[in-house]
Amino acid sequence: EAGVAQSPRYKIIEKRQSVAFWCNPISGHATLYWYQQILGQGPKLLIQFQNNGVVDDSQLPKDRFSAERLKGVDSTLKIQPAKLEDSAVYLCASSHISYEQYFGPGTRLTVT
Amino acid sequence: RKEVEQDPGPFNVPEGATVAFNCTYSNSASQSFFWYRQDCRKEPKLLMSVYSSGNEDGRFTAQLNRASQYISLLIRDSKLSDSATYLCVAAGGSNYKLTFGKGTLLTVNP
């Protein structure tokens, strides 16, 4: 079974630039999550989708972050404009019906 | 107060040692609990669920005390391959939200 795919794996941008991350969940998984993991911290949920609807985006900084999952499969997370404190690993995860979430390899973002 | 708090670590132990990680959670409505393992520069992976009756998986034993809102993980006979960050997780709510602790870094030395 293929795992959660993410791209790019690494991205370096300057502050105030824009960046987008892509995630393809495990086939058949209705729930998709985006997490932000800052160095030395645990993952923090940014947004959760159930199919193509948003379930929880309470911790998403909506002034600069946006995410979509238009067809209920792939998802993109965008940051515009980026700040230095956005430097982190952005993890995508998916789950079927249980609590077990399967994580992708993440995108490591460096904002300079 | 953080929702999930873990021992700050890091832990450095010799091979064969027994090591215990502790974790507390603040949301009494949390329904399920887990330990995830995260290797350096890799994604988190589920290690084991934690049940009130306690559960064991080989060298790993997890315990949950709902009254104290306390979770633990015991690793016996540590192996070099156990070196990783261990993340304590509380889950709850209708949307199955996971809340992660900061993680505790374990290094097992030869």
Backbone of each chain as ProteinMPNN parsed JSONL, in Angstrom:
{"seq_chain_A": "EAGVAQSPRYKIIEKRQSVAFWCNPISGHATLYWYQQILGQGPKLLIQFQNNGVVDDSQLPKDRFSAERLKGVDSTLKIQPAKLEDSAVYLCASSHISYEQYFGPGTRLTVT", "coords_chain_A": {"N_chain_A": [[0.862, -1.207, 0.0], [0.627, 2.137, -0.938], [2.104, 4.947, 0.691], [1.462, 8.114, 2.367], [1.99, 10.783, 0.237], [4.143, 13.544, -0.27], [5.094, 16.736, -1.545], [7.077, 19.67, -2.267], [10.054, 18.058, -0.916], [11.885, 19.637, 0.328], [12.207, 23.15, 0.847], [13.356, 26.369, 0.282], [12.857, 29.682, 0.943], [12.561, 33.279, 0.664], [11.632, 35.665, 3.178], [8.341, 36.999, 3.008], [7.844, 35.934, 0.534], [5.869, 33.564, -1.407], [4.644, 30.208, -0.929], [3.868, 26.807, -1.731], [2.557, 23.673, -0.749], [2.131, 20.221, -1.448], [-0.031, 17.392, -1.062], [-0.754, 13.971, -1.208], [-2.987, 11.735, -0.092], [-3.277, 8.457, 1.512], [-4.843, 6.038, -0.487], [-8.333, 6.02, -0.415], [-8.583, 7.061, 2.115], [-10.515, 9.191, 3.945], [-10.098, 11.331, 5.596], [-7.959, 14.074, 6.002], [-5.061, 15.688, 7.141], [-3.196, 18.597, 7.968], [-0.185, 19.391, 9.494], [1.973, 21.463, 11.452], [5.321, 21.329, 12.338], [7.511, 22.617, 14.407], [10.985, 22.917, 15.061], [12.023, 20.889, 17.705], [9.568, 20.716, 18.831], [6.3, 19.131, 19.218], [4.126, 17.902, 16.587], [1.738, 20.276, 15.391], [-1.656, 20.655, 14.844], [-2.879, 22.117, 11.917], [-4.973, 22.195, 10.029], [-7.874, 20.256, 9.324], [-9.41, 18.067, 7.096], [-12.442, 16.526, 6.084], [-13.231, 14.433, 3.678], [-13.901, 16.731, 1.188], [-14.458, 18.831, 2.821], [-13.901, 21.265, 5.422], [-13.061, 20.404, 8.681], [-11.796, 21.239, 11.005], [-10.157, 24.142, 11.501], [-9.102, 25.755, 13.363], [-6.582, 26.452, 14.338], [-5.226, 27.479, 12.245], [-3.371, 30.019, 10.803], [-5.107, 32.276, 9.39], [-4.69, 34.639, 8.057], [-2.496, 34.363, 6.517], [-2.126, 31.733, 5.779], [-3.513, 29.177, 3.751], [-5.619, 26.483, 2.717], [-6.668, 23.774, 0.665], [-8.851, 21.202, -0.548], [-9.968, 20.159, -3.033], [-11.226, 18.05, -4.566], [-11.59, 16.142, -2.742], [-9.441, 14.464, -2.47], [-6.362, 14.893, -3.197], [-4.439, 17.524, -1.594], [-3.59, 20.968, -1.063], [-1.437, 23.194, 0.643], [-0.932, 26.52, 1.363], [1.25, 29.283, 1.874], [1.256, 32.701, 2.264], [1.989, 35.991, 2.722], [5.209, 34.521, 3.476], [6.696, 34.238, 6.747], [9.562, 34.575, 8.938], [9.14, 32.953, 11.169], [7.68, 30.875, 10.174], [9.273, 28.853, 9.414], [9.684, 25.466, 9.433], [8.73, 21.978, 9.648], [6.323, 20.747, 7.49], [3.785, 18.618, 7.833], [1.786, 16.174, 6.347], [-1.036, 14.161, 6.938], [-3.086, 11.224, 6.885], [-6.186, 9.514, 7.49], [-8.39, 6.707, 7.989], [-10.988, 5.55, 9.394], [-10.355, 5.349, 11.989], [-8.522, 6.404, 14.924], [-5.906, 6.183, 14.127], [-3.423, 7.806, 12.462], [-1.667, 8.275, 9.467], [1.401, 9.429, 8.535], [2.93, 11.561, 6.107], [6.233, 12.105, 4.583], [6.856, 14.737, 4.998], [7.427, 18.295, 4.407], [10.197, 20.246, 4.469], [10.529, 23.448, 5.386], [12.369, 26.368, 4.979], [12.627, 29.664, 5.864], [14.153, 32.57, 4.934]], "CA_chain_A": [[0.0, 0.0, 0.0], [1.417, 3.359, -0.999], [1.897, 5.817, 1.84], [1.122, 9.509, 2.09], [3.033, 11.427, -0.563], [4.219, 14.994, -0.143], [6.153, 17.409, -2.303], [8.448, 19.166, -2.348], [10.6, 17.604, 0.362], [12.599, 20.768, 0.924], [11.959, 24.408, 0.184], [13.96, 27.539, 0.911], [12.33, 30.913, 0.349], [12.812, 34.486, 1.444], [10.407, 36.166, 3.823], [7.372, 37.711, 2.167], [7.509, 35.166, -0.659], [4.792, 32.587, -1.272], [5.059, 28.812, -1.114], [2.749, 25.864, -1.699], [2.918, 22.281, -0.504], [1.135, 19.304, -1.994], [-0.164, 16.134, -0.348], [-1.646, 12.934, -1.738], [-3.166, 10.802, 1.024], [-3.443, 7.046, 1.211], [-6.077, 5.823, -1.232], [-9.49, 5.629, 0.384], [-8.64, 7.788, 3.387], [-11.38, 10.358, 3.787], [-9.663, 12.443, 6.446], [-6.61, 14.551, 5.707], [-4.608, 16.658, 8.129], [-1.93, 19.311, 7.81], [0.439, 19.76, 10.75], [3.224, 22.211, 11.451], [6.211, 20.879, 13.404], [8.675, 23.466, 14.606], [12.102, 22.166, 15.641], [11.965, 20.718, 19.151], [8.169, 20.674, 19.268], [5.479, 18.114, 18.586], [3.3, 18.425, 15.495], [0.556, 21.05, 15.756], [-2.645, 20.592, 13.773], [-3.261, 23.366, 11.276], [-6.297, 22.061, 9.423], [-8.347, 18.897, 9.103], [-10.466, 17.909, 6.101], [-13.188, 15.287, 5.943], [-13.486, 14.529, 2.237], [-13.433, 18.046, 0.756], [-14.936, 19.839, 3.754], [-13.038, 21.58, 6.558], [-13.606, 20.003, 9.976], [-11.169, 22.038, 12.056], [-9.064, 25.037, 11.061], [-9.012, 26.734, 14.444], [-5.2, 26.869, 14.582], [-4.634, 27.919, 10.981], [-3.261, 31.497, 10.717], [-5.835, 32.469, 8.137], [-4.248, 35.836, 7.345], [-1.409, 34.046, 5.591], [-2.188, 30.329, 5.397], [-4.766, 28.681, 3.183], [-5.52, 25.088, 2.294], [-7.847, 23.29, -0.037], [-8.902, 19.789, -0.93], [-11.112, 20.397, -3.905], [-11.926, 16.853, -5.027], [-11.627, 15.175, -1.667], [-8.284, 13.557, -2.505], [-5.161, 15.697, -2.969], [-4.611, 18.797, -0.899], [-2.471, 21.908, -1.089], [-1.326, 24.169, 1.723], [-0.201, 27.675, 0.861], [1.613, 30.352, 2.794], [1.456, 33.91, 1.49], [3.442, 35.891, 2.555], [5.889, 33.762, 4.523], [7.471, 34.917, 7.779], [10.669, 33.757, 9.436], [8.651, 31.957, 12.125], [7.017, 29.772, 9.466], [10.262, 27.796, 9.192], [9.186, 24.283, 10.133], [8.361, 20.864, 8.776], [4.871, 20.665, 7.295], [3.442, 17.208, 7.714], [0.431, 15.808, 5.946], [-1.411, 12.845, 7.442], [-4.441, 10.818, 6.504], [-6.736, 8.403, 8.268], [-9.636, 6.148, 7.467], [-12.086, 5.784, 10.336], [-9.874, 5.218, 13.358], [-7.627, 7.459, 15.346], [-4.548, 6.047, 13.611], [-3.081, 8.681, 11.355], [-0.448, 7.914, 8.757], [2.045, 10.676, 8.147], [3.865, 11.64, 4.994], [7.607, 12.43, 4.976], [6.952, 16.146, 5.357], [8.176, 19.285, 3.63], [11.002, 21.078, 5.373], [10.537, 24.824, 4.88], [13.266, 27.35, 5.594], [12.352, 31.037, 5.437], [15.349, 33.373, 5.263]], "C_chain_A": [[0.88, 1.233, 0.0], [1.08, 4.229, 0.196], [1.461, 7.191, 1.417], [2.296, 10.145, 1.351], [2.971, 12.933, -0.363], [5.319, 15.522, -1.058], [5.979, 18.912, -2.153], [8.916, 18.658, -0.997], [11.305, 18.733, 1.089], [12.275, 22.026, 0.13], [12.621, 25.515, 0.988], [13.42, 28.766, 0.187], [12.73, 32.094, 1.219], [11.497, 34.947, 2.067], [9.635, 37.038, 2.847], [7.095, 37.005, 0.836], [6.367, 34.201, -0.354], [5.341, 31.19, -1.494], [3.819, 27.928, -1.025], [3.277, 24.457, -1.529], [1.77, 21.405, -0.996], [1.135, 17.993, -1.209], [-1.143, 15.221, -1.074], [-1.804, 11.872, -0.663], [-3.221, 9.357, 0.57], [-4.813, 6.854, 0.555], [-7.202, 5.348, -0.308], [-9.611, 6.329, 1.712], [-9.419, 9.087, 3.198], [-10.856, 11.576, 4.546], [-8.212, 12.789, 6.164], [-6.289, 15.69, 6.661], [-3.324, 17.332, 7.642], [-1.446, 19.721, 9.206], [1.658, 20.628, 10.472], [4.079, 21.702, 12.615], [7.45, 21.755, 13.424], [9.736, 22.651, 15.338], [11.982, 22.108, 17.166], [10.564, 20.66, 19.713], [7.475, 19.46, 18.654], [4.685, 18.721, 17.448], [2.08, 19.163, 16.04], [-0.405, 21.049, 14.587], [-2.96, 21.983, 13.244], [-4.686, 23.29, 10.746], [-6.598, 20.59, 9.198], [-9.5, 18.92, 8.107], [-11.143, 16.549, 6.268], [-13.743, 15.332, 4.525], [-13.039, 15.918, 1.773], [-13.924, 19.169, 1.655], [-13.98, 20.032, 4.922], [-13.738, 21.213, 7.861], [-13.085, 20.9, 11.089], [-10.054, 22.863, 11.438], [-8.813, 26.095, 12.115], [-7.591, 27.237, 14.7], [-4.479, 27.273, 13.295], [-4.57, 29.444, 10.964], [-3.843, 31.97, 9.381], [-5.437, 33.744, 7.385], [-3.161, 35.503, 6.328], [-1.437, 32.612, 5.083], [-3.544, 30.027, 4.785], [-4.55, 27.239, 2.748], [-6.801, 24.713, 1.585], [-7.709, 21.816, -0.369], [-10.124, 19.661, -1.84], [-11.89, 19.133, -4.27], [-11.925, 15.758, -3.974], [-10.481, 14.181, -1.683], [-7.03, 14.368, -2.166], [-5.486, 16.979, -2.224], [-3.383, 19.663, -1.106], [-2.583, 22.844, 0.099], [-0.461, 25.309, 1.211], [0.09, 28.657, 1.978], [1.94, 31.584, 1.953], [1.065, 35.132, 2.312], [4.088, 35.151, 3.714], [6.628, 34.685, 5.491], [8.578, 33.981, 8.267], [10.167, 32.638, 10.351], [7.869, 30.817, 11.478], [7.998, 28.644, 9.148], [9.911, 26.599, 10.06], [9.103, 23.142, 9.129], [6.839, 20.819, 8.708], [4.525, 19.224, 6.941], [1.996, 17.056, 7.278], [0.171, 14.4, 6.488], [-2.797, 12.508, 6.933], [-4.888, 9.66, 7.385], [-8.039, 7.945, 7.646], [-10.763, 6.433, 8.459], [-11.622, 5.705, 11.785], [-9.009, 6.413, 13.718], [-6.269, 7.351, 14.673], [-4.353, 6.901, 12.372], [-1.749, 8.243, 10.78], [0.14, 9.205, 8.19], [2.879, 10.504, 6.885], [5.233, 12.066, 5.484], [7.811, 13.89, 5.336], [7.698, 16.984, 4.327], [8.895, 20.178, 4.625], [11.132, 22.458, 4.762], [11.503, 25.672, 5.688], [12.942, 28.717, 5.009], [13.519, 31.903, 5.894], [15.065, 34.871, 5.158]], "O_chain_A": [[1.775, 1.365, 0.835], [-0.059, 4.26, 0.662], [1.128, 7.419, 0.254], [3.444, 10.054, 1.786], [1.892, 13.522, -0.295], [6.324, 14.858, -1.31], [4.865, 19.388, -1.935], [8.203, 18.83, -0.009], [11.32, 18.779, 2.319], [12.094, 21.983, -1.087], [12.472, 25.594, 2.208], [13.517, 28.869, -1.035], [13.177, 31.93, 2.355], [10.411, 34.664, 1.562], [10.204, 37.713, 1.988], [6.21, 37.424, 0.09], [5.955, 34.041, 0.795], [6.363, 31.004, -2.154], [2.851, 28.255, -0.337], [4.309, 24.092, -2.091], [0.603, 21.796, -0.962], [2.182, 17.541, -0.746], [-2.219, 15.646, -1.496], [-0.841, 11.173, -0.35], [-3.213, 9.074, -0.628], [-5.809, 7.433, 0.988], [-7.039, 4.406, 0.468], [-10.637, 6.209, 2.381], [-9.042, 9.955, 2.41], [-11.14, 12.716, 4.176], [-7.349, 11.914, 6.096], [-7.131, 16.54, 6.95], [-2.485, 16.709, 6.992], [-2.188, 20.314, 9.99], [2.284, 20.543, 9.415], [3.609, 21.651, 13.752], [8.324, 21.643, 12.565], [9.405, 21.787, 16.149], [11.858, 23.136, 17.831], [10.38, 20.565, 20.926], [7.976, 18.845, 17.713], [4.582, 19.944, 17.355], [1.468, 18.737, 17.019], [-0.029, 21.398, 13.468], [-3.264, 22.902, 14.004], [-5.5, 24.185, 10.974], [-5.707, 19.788, 8.921], [-10.447, 19.693, 8.254], [-10.487, 15.548, 6.558], [-14.606, 16.15, 4.206], [-11.869, 16.254, 1.956], [-13.82, 20.341, 1.291], [-13.327, 19.087, 5.362], [-14.86, 21.648, 8.119], [-13.824, 21.275, 11.999], [-9.097, 22.303, 10.903], [-8.366, 27.199, 11.805], [-7.414, 28.337, 15.225], [-3.254, 27.39, 13.276], [-5.601, 30.103, 11.098], [-3.137, 32.046, 8.375], [-5.796, 33.918, 6.221], [-2.929, 36.265, 5.389], [-0.83, 32.31, 4.055], [-4.575, 30.536, 5.223], [-3.428, 26.832, 2.448], [-7.872, 25.255, 1.86], [-6.61, 21.269, -0.457], [-11.162, 19.125, -1.452], [-13.121, 19.162, -4.278], [-12.22, 14.599, -4.264], [-10.532, 13.164, -0.991], [-6.676, 14.514, -0.996], [-6.621, 17.455, -2.214], [-2.276, 19.16, -1.298], [-3.677, 23.233, 0.506], [0.626, 25.078, 0.682], [-0.706, 28.839, 2.899], [2.78, 31.534, 1.054], [-0.123, 35.301, 2.584], [3.557, 35.159, 4.825], [7.114, 35.752, 5.118], [8.538, 32.771, 8.042], [10.686, 31.522, 10.325], [7.441, 29.891, 12.168], [7.589, 27.589, 8.662], [9.848, 26.71, 11.285], [9.364, 23.31, 7.938], [6.156, 20.85, 9.731], [4.92, 18.698, 5.901], [1.102, 17.733, 7.786], [1.065, 13.554, 6.491], [-3.583, 13.393, 6.593], [-4.072, 8.93, 7.947], [-8.695, 8.67, 6.898], [-11.423, 7.467, 8.358], [-12.399, 5.963, 12.704], [-8.799, 7.316, 12.907], [-5.532, 8.336, 14.644], [-5.038, 6.73, 11.364], [-0.824, 7.887, 11.511], [-0.521, 9.959, 7.475], [3.453, 9.444, 6.634], [5.399, 12.361, 6.668], [8.835, 14.246, 5.92], [8.47, 16.482, 3.511], [8.28, 20.782, 5.504], [11.779, 22.62, 3.727], [11.461, 25.692, 6.918], [12.979, 28.901, 3.793], [13.835, 31.966, 7.082], [15.955, 35.686, 5.399]]}, "seq_chain_B": "RKEVEQDPGPFNVPEGATVAFNCTYSNSASQSFFWYRQDCRKEPKLLMSVYSSGNEDGRFTAQLNRASQYISLLIRDSKLSDSATYLCVAAGGSNYKLTFGKGTLLTVNP", "coords_chain_B": {"N_chain_B": [[-1.185, 26.372, 30.657], [0.196, 23.591, 29.018], [-1.496, 21.36, 26.778], [-0.672, 18.699, 26.536], [1.903, 17.374, 28.293], [5.27, 16.416, 28.506], [8.087, 14.552, 29.887], [11.004, 16.475, 29.748], [13.494, 15.536, 28.872], [16.822, 15.363, 27.329], [17.07, 11.73, 27.229], [19.702, 9.632, 27.956], [20.833, 6.448, 27.698], [22.39, 3.276, 28.483], [22.728, 0.397, 26.349], [20.397, -2.203, 26.945], [19.32, -1.127, 29.205], [16.513, -0.107, 31.269], [13.996, 2.194, 30.58], [11.849, 4.9, 31.367], [9.135, 6.891, 30.32], [7.24, 9.757, 31.03], [4.029, 11.36, 31.004], [1.59, 13.918, 31.018], [-1.826, 14.982, 30.687], [-4.1, 17.646, 30.036], [-6.756, 17.925, 29.277], [-9.591, 16.623, 30.378], [-11.54, 15.436, 28.926], [-10.391, 13.996, 26.966], [-10.173, 11.096, 24.963], [-8.762, 8.956, 23.899], [-5.439, 7.575, 23.799], [-2.014, 7.681, 22.856], [1.279, 6.509, 21.969], [3.67, 7.821, 19.895], [6.405, 7.331, 17.69], [9.251, 9.039, 16.576], [11.739, 9.139, 14.321], [14.955, 10.679, 13.699], [14.581, 13.404, 11.601], [12.485, 12.253, 10.27], [9.055, 11.141, 9.669], [6.412, 11.078, 12.192], [5.464, 7.955, 13.643], [2.987, 5.577, 14.555], [3.467, 4.032, 17.609], [2.265, 2.618, 19.779], [-1.043, 2.116, 21.109], [-2.643, 3.309, 24.115], [-4.083, 1.887, 26.895], [-6.509, 1.817, 29.569], [-6.248, -0.411, 31.122], [-3.681, -1.007, 30.871], [-1.12, -1.971, 28.633], [0.915, -4.167, 26.683], [3.621, -4.561, 24.445], [5.774, -6.547, 23.343], [8.858, -5.435, 24.276], [7.87, -3.097, 25.196], [5.795, -1.237, 27.352], [2.759, 0.279, 28.074], [0.948, 2.591, 30.069], [-2.04, 3.916, 31.488], [-3.52, 6.338, 33.513], [-6.438, 7.501, 34.258], [-7.591, 8.974, 36.306], [-5.517, 10.473, 37.353], [-4.73, 11.668, 35.088], [-2.555, 10.819, 33.538], [0.043, 9.348, 31.662], [2.186, 6.703, 30.694], [5.227, 5.289, 29.381], [7.127, 2.437, 29.16], [10.233, 1.139, 28.423], [11.886, -1.785, 28.086], [15.068, -3.479, 28.31], [16.674, -1.915, 26.459], [17.425, -1.176, 23.055], [19.851, -0.253, 20.536], [18.465, 0.594, 18.333], [16.213, 1.709, 19.378], [16.607, 4.344, 19.745], [15.293, 7.476, 19.396], [12.74, 10.039, 19.081], [10.113, 10.188, 21.361], [6.731, 10.598, 21.266], [4.024, 11.73, 23.09], [0.526, 11.384, 22.937], [-2.715, 12.725, 23.023], [-6.11, 12.152, 22.313], [-9.273, 13.228, 21.089], [-12.748, 14.281, 20.942], [-15.271, 14.854, 18.426], [-14.074, 15.0, 15.978], [-11.806, 13.502, 16.097], [-9.374, 14.66, 16.968], [-5.877, 14.873, 17.326], [-3.611, 15.633, 19.876], [-0.379, 16.527, 20.37], [2.436, 15.958, 22.52], [5.588, 17.634, 23.283], [7.565, 15.823, 22.877], [10.078, 13.405, 23.764], [13.453, 12.934, 23.669], [15.276, 10.041, 23.136], [18.349, 8.467, 23.502], [20.095, 5.615, 22.928], [22.968, 4.134, 24.014], [25.897, 2.32, 22.925]], "CA_chain_B": [[-0.717, 24.982, 30.793], [0.136, 22.867, 27.763], [-2.479, 20.281, 26.802], [0.041, 17.441, 26.758], [3.259, 17.687, 28.753], [6.134, 15.252, 28.63], [9.434, 14.721, 30.418], [11.752, 17.236, 28.756], [14.637, 14.813, 28.36], [16.905, 14.058, 26.674], [17.483, 10.568, 27.994], [20.825, 8.873, 27.412], [20.904, 5.225, 28.479], [23.171, 2.22, 27.831], [21.983, -0.759, 25.847], [19.961, -3.114, 27.99], [18.686, -0.404, 30.314], [15.077, 0.15, 31.268], [13.753, 3.639, 30.614], [10.42, 5.227, 31.489], [8.717, 8.234, 29.932], [5.99, 10.167, 31.658], [3.27, 12.346, 30.244], [0.298, 14.294, 31.607], [-2.696, 15.708, 29.771], [-4.947, 18.561, 30.799], [-8.154, 17.847, 28.869], [-10.182, 15.413, 30.947], [-12.453, 14.852, 27.934], [-9.624, 13.179, 26.008], [-10.76, 9.753, 24.946], [-7.795, 7.923, 23.521], [-4.072, 7.994, 24.038], [-1.064, 6.939, 22.026], [2.677, 6.884, 21.877], [4.224, 7.816, 18.55], [7.852, 7.364, 17.625], [9.732, 9.845, 15.455], [13.177, 9.087, 14.099], [15.511, 11.966, 13.298], [14.257, 13.897, 10.258], [11.468, 11.394, 9.678], [7.717, 11.438, 10.137], [5.969, 10.282, 13.335], [4.761, 6.697, 13.36], [2.335, 5.05, 15.738], [4.165, 2.968, 18.324], [1.222, 1.826, 20.418], [-2.146, 2.771, 21.809], [-2.543, 3.179, 25.566], [-5.387, 1.532, 27.455], [-6.574, 1.974, 31.023], [-5.829, -1.659, 31.773], [-2.266, -1.203, 30.593], [-0.894, -2.89, 27.529], [2.311, -4.501, 26.46], [3.957, -5.01, 23.098], [7.18, -6.924, 23.424], [9.625, -4.764, 25.336], [7.204, -1.82, 25.465], [4.588, -1.29, 28.174], [2.12, 1.585, 28.223], [-0.039, 2.653, 31.148], [-2.881, 5.115, 31.528], [-4.248, 6.578, 34.753], [-7.374, 8.583, 33.916], [-7.835, 9.817, 37.486], [-4.389, 11.404, 37.474], [-4.486, 12.202, 33.74], [-1.136, 10.488, 33.431], [0.353, 8.274, 30.724], [3.607, 6.346, 30.764], [5.771, 4.299, 28.453], [8.304, 1.77, 29.708], [10.983, 0.344, 27.453], [12.825, -2.682, 28.761], [16.153, -4.03, 27.488], [16.812, -0.953, 25.36], [18.275, -1.478, 21.897], [20.34, 0.932, 19.832], [17.422, 1.002, 17.391], [15.142, 2.429, 20.084], [16.953, 5.77, 19.757], [14.28, 8.235, 18.649], [11.915, 10.901, 19.922], [8.843, 9.548, 21.691], [5.695, 11.626, 21.362], [2.804, 11.365, 23.8], [-0.589, 11.95, 22.184], [-4.084, 12.588, 23.536], [-7.064, 12.338, 21.219], [-10.651, 13.335, 21.534], [-13.656, 15.086, 20.155], [-15.939, 14.171, 17.322], [-13.221, 15.015, 14.795], [-10.614, 12.664, 16.332], [-8.188, 15.514, 16.972], [-4.71, 14.44, 18.086], [-2.774, 16.683, 20.458], [0.932, 15.952, 20.628], [3.396, 16.601, 23.402], [6.798, 18.091, 22.6], [8.429, 14.698, 22.589], [11.246, 13.163, 24.599], [14.503, 12.297, 22.877], [15.998, 8.933, 23.752], [19.535, 7.952, 22.832], [20.608, 4.398, 23.54], [24.392, 4.078, 23.698], [26.481, 0.96, 22.996]], "C_chain_B": [[-0.874, 24.26, 29.458], [-0.843, 21.701, 27.888], [-1.841, 18.936, 27.089], [1.482, 17.796, 27.118], [4.038, 16.402, 28.971], [7.399, 15.603, 29.374], [10.251, 15.449, 29.355], [12.909, 16.47, 28.126], [15.822, 15.739, 28.124], [17.334, 12.954, 27.637], [18.63, 9.888, 27.247], [20.998, 7.638, 28.275], [21.784, 4.226, 27.755], [22.241, 1.13, 27.313], [21.6, -1.662, 27.015], [19.251, -2.444, 29.143], [17.168, -0.373, 30.155], [14.862, 1.648, 31.412], [12.249, 3.888, 30.619], [10.183, 6.68, 31.099], [7.369, 8.535, 30.574], [5.342, 11.308, 30.892], [1.995, 12.667, 31.027], [-0.504, 15.067, 30.573], [-3.696, 16.518, 30.575], [-6.43, 18.441, 30.458], [-8.774, 16.537, 29.343], [-11.15, 14.737, 29.981], [-11.714, 14.022, 26.895], [-10.075, 11.731, 26.12], [-9.75, 8.65, 24.69], [-6.389, 8.487, 23.619], [-3.122, 7.079, 23.279], [0.349, 7.369, 22.353], [3.07, 6.749, 20.41], [5.739, 7.864, 18.68], [8.24, 8.181, 16.4], [11.244, 9.756, 15.381], [13.643, 10.432, 13.555], [15.197, 12.264, 11.838], [13.284, 12.982, 9.507], [10.096, 11.779, 10.22], [7.376, 10.61, 11.374], [5.26, 9.012, 12.864], [4.179, 6.156, 14.655], [3.14, 3.906, 16.325], [3.142, 2.034, 18.982], [0.135, 2.711, 21.006], [-1.966, 2.52, 23.305], [-3.928, 2.947, 26.129], [-5.334, 1.616, 28.976], [-6.067, 0.742, 31.753], [-4.331, -1.888, 31.621], [-2.109, -2.181, 29.445], [0.581, -2.998, 27.219], [2.486, -4.965, 25.024], [5.442, -5.302, 23.098], [7.86, -6.236, 24.59], [8.971, -3.452, 25.802], [5.933, -2.032, 26.283], [4.043, 0.112, 28.348], [1.055, 1.509, 29.311], [-0.795, 3.97, 31.063], [-3.569, 5.181, 32.88], [-5.162, 7.777, 34.508], [-7.608, 9.528, 35.102], [-6.752, 10.872, 37.634], [-4.072, 12.094, 36.165], [-3.003, 12.038, 33.412], [-0.963, 9.274, 32.518], [1.833, 7.96, 30.847], [3.95, 5.334, 29.686], [7.052, 3.756, 29.066], [8.944, 0.956, 28.596], [11.994, -0.485, 28.23], [13.885, -3.138, 27.77], [16.377, -3.164, 26.245], [17.79, -1.43, 24.298], [18.751, -0.167, 21.266], [19.249, 1.499, 18.916], [16.233, 1.702, 18.05], [15.425, 3.93, 20.133], [16.017, 6.535, 18.829], [13.651, 9.231, 19.607], [10.571, 10.216, 20.118], [7.817, 10.634, 22.012], [4.463, 11.062, 22.053], [1.636, 12.085, 23.135], [-1.912, 11.687, 22.899], [-5.034, 12.907, 22.405], [-8.472, 12.434, 21.783], [-11.477, 14.21, 20.634], [-14.208, 14.321, 18.983], [-15.076, 14.119, 16.071], [-11.897, 14.296, 14.999], [-9.328, 13.49, 16.35], [-7.103, 14.942, 17.862], [-3.973, 15.666, 18.603], [-1.481, 16.042, 20.915], [1.662, 16.707, 21.722], [4.633, 16.996, 22.604], [7.72, 16.951, 22.202], [9.59, 14.622, 23.557], [12.245, 12.386, 23.774], [15.204, 11.227, 23.698], [17.19, 8.563, 22.881], [20.017, 6.75, 23.615], [22.041, 4.217, 23.067], [24.935, 2.649, 23.797], [27.326, 0.782, 24.237]], "O_chain_B": [[-1.938, 24.306, 28.84], [-1.001, 21.124, 28.965], [-2.412, 18.12, 27.812], [2.188, 18.438, 26.34], [3.534, 15.434, 29.543], [7.763, 16.773, 29.493], [10.199, 15.082, 28.181], [13.267, 16.721, 26.975], [15.831, 16.836, 28.683], [17.882, 13.213, 28.709], [18.529, 9.609, 26.053], [21.282, 7.758, 29.467], [21.921, 4.304, 26.534], [21.116, 0.971, 27.786], [22.378, -1.857, 27.949], [18.641, -3.117, 29.974], [16.626, -0.58, 29.069], [15.475, 2.293, 32.263], [11.482, 3.181, 29.965], [10.928, 7.576, 31.494], [6.486, 7.68, 30.646], [6.008, 12.103, 30.229], [1.395, 11.778, 31.63], [0.058, 15.722, 29.695], [-4.092, 16.118, 31.669], [-7.278, 18.817, 31.267], [-8.512, 15.474, 28.778], [-11.538, 13.589, 30.195], [-12.342, 13.408, 26.033], [-10.324, 11.214, 27.209], [-9.879, 7.542, 25.21], [-6.172, 9.696, 23.536], [-3.378, 5.891, 23.086], [0.588, 8.432, 22.926], [2.839, 5.721, 19.773], [6.277, 8.375, 19.662], [7.648, 8.042, 15.33], [11.948, 10.238, 16.268], [12.856, 11.216, 13.026], [15.511, 11.472, 10.951], [13.267, 12.945, 8.277], [9.978, 12.625, 11.107], [7.975, 9.557, 11.594], [4.565, 8.996, 11.848], [4.793, 6.259, 15.717], [3.458, 2.936, 15.638], [3.158, 0.823, 18.765], [0.356, 3.872, 21.348], [-1.224, 1.623, 23.707], [-4.847, 3.724, 25.869], [-4.272, 1.502, 29.587], [-5.528, 0.833, 32.856], [-3.779, -2.841, 32.171], [-2.894, -3.12, 29.312], [1.372, -2.084, 27.449], [1.637, -5.657, 24.461], [6.265, -4.413, 22.881], [7.485, -6.429, 25.747], [9.48, -2.787, 26.704], [5.104, -2.883, 25.961], [4.774, 1.028, 28.724], [0.358, 0.504, 29.455], [-0.263, 4.991, 30.626], [-4.137, 4.19, 33.341], [-4.717, 8.924, 34.545], [-7.798, 10.73, 34.92], [-7.027, 12.017, 37.993], [-3.242, 13.003, 36.123], [-2.31, 12.992, 33.06], [-1.721, 8.307, 32.594], [2.644, 8.856, 31.08], [3.09, 4.629, 29.159], [7.946, 4.513, 29.443], [8.275, 0.18, 27.915], [12.846, 0.05, 28.939], [13.651, -3.183, 26.562], [16.277, -3.646, 25.117], [18.835, -2.007, 24.6], [18.135, 0.884, 21.441], [19.126, 2.712, 18.748], [15.354, 2.223, 17.364], [14.554, 4.705, 20.529], [15.96, 6.271, 17.628], [13.983, 9.267, 20.792], [9.967, 9.724, 19.165], [8.012, 11.464, 22.9], [3.926, 10.034, 21.641], [1.743, 13.266, 22.805], [-2.189, 10.565, 23.323], [-4.793, 13.828, 21.624], [-8.813, 11.82, 22.794], [-10.972, 14.806, 19.683], [-13.684, 13.277, 18.594], [-15.31, 13.289, 15.192], [-10.973, 14.442, 14.199], [-8.309, 13.064, 15.807], [-7.358, 14.568, 19.007], [-3.739, 16.621, 17.861], [-1.482, 15.13, 21.742], [1.535, 17.925, 21.849], [4.721, 16.732, 21.405], [8.551, 17.093, 21.305], [10.033, 15.633, 24.102], [11.937, 11.318, 23.245], [15.664, 11.479, 24.812], [17.055, 8.369, 21.673], [20.312, 6.844, 24.806], [22.303, 4.153, 21.866], [24.495, 1.867, 24.64], [27.887, -0.292, 24.453]]}, "name": "protein", "num_of_chains": 2, "seq": "EAGVAQSPRYKIIEKRQSVAFWCNPISGHATLYWYQQILGQGPKLLIQFQNNGVVDDSQLPKDRFSAERLKGVDSTLKIQPAKLEDSAVYLCASSHISYEQYFGPGTRLTVTRKEVEQDPGPFNVPEGATVAFNCTYSNSASQSFFWYRQDCRKEPKLLMSVYSSGNEDGRFTAQLNRASQYISLLIRDSKLSDSATYLCVAAGGSNYKLTFGKGTLLTVNP"}
